[in-house]
């Protein structure tokens, strides 16, 4: 049984790193920095709203997980060598994978599988990042709870799974929560437009709805990615892959796709950012500013730490506990956003507490309850499956 420190340290670390990554990205979106478009001779102030660049940054954080994975494997090998135990890079299910004699050893999937999964990660993150500029950070975090719903339906379609009655009940509760959270964001911007700002720019209710739709679409793509991870890993190669290794390879391919395909495309597509959808030269100019550079650097480290600690929590406790800790993180993100709104002059950052926050609270409660019901039902079902069937 895990000790209190083995539970407390990764839980607190995941809360802090996850909260910073969510709040930090939204804070940079709202930050008005100096910029100069190529060919212009004067500087101007503009928000650092760079969702496609942030997709690249996220993949850098994921790619660093591969470094962490190899360091962890090297340390484990060193510890086993000192204690005289045999070393293996496989998971605790190695006997199930290899067979009693180890003659049926299955290989890990080829790299093209990780590249395919990275395309879903890239698409979902970029689309969700675009939507974030028009919704509050807390609303964004809560809407990402829709992953439970999208994952369930993707499992039915791609894995031919049948859900239990309790799981359907959890999905219905989550959907009610999503409606309440989305409604609170829309009503806030419709009836209190003075509170709706991103970098001091008022956001229309229509853009809020668009932002909500994009966040949900991005979450849906990430949910399909998760189901495909399970399906492809078993279909191609068959051997289990360490979660950190999986995240790391997806980060490597996502980094390549972002740097050499996505960013050049949005740079040459016409748009409001110095004539581009997202001007690369404008981005590089703004990144040189100390506030932006430091926040991006810490953001990358926070992402890497959060990915690592989330896997530790699943190992020490369970995936259900990780979901509950993620719910606490959402609450913490909301608390930090409220603090920033009232602590920072002119209310540039964060979000206010108003009448519509009560609807948001109700939606959040439904999301947590529905996620817990669905997670507990899924965990109970997995515990009932015989070992032979899990192969």
Secondary structure as UniProt FT lines:
FT   HELIX           4..30
FT   STRAND          32..35
FT   TURN            38..39
FT   STRAND          44..47
FT   HELIX           51..83
FT   TURN            92..93
FT   HELIX           94..98
FT   TURN            103..104
FT   HELIX           111..132
FT   TURN            133..134
FT   HELIX           137..143
FT   HELIX           144..146
FT   HELIX           147..159
FT   HELIX           165..191
FT   HELIX           193..195
FT   STRAND          197..198
FT   TURN            199..200
FT   STRAND          201..202
FT   HELIX           205..235
FT   TURN            236..237
FT   HELIX           243..257
FT   HELIX           258..262
FT   HELIX           263..268
FT   STRAND          270..273
FT   TURN            274..275
FT   HELIX           280..287
FT   HELIX           290..316
FT   HELIX           319..343
FT   HELIX           345..347
FT   HELIX           356..384
FT   HELIX           387..390
//
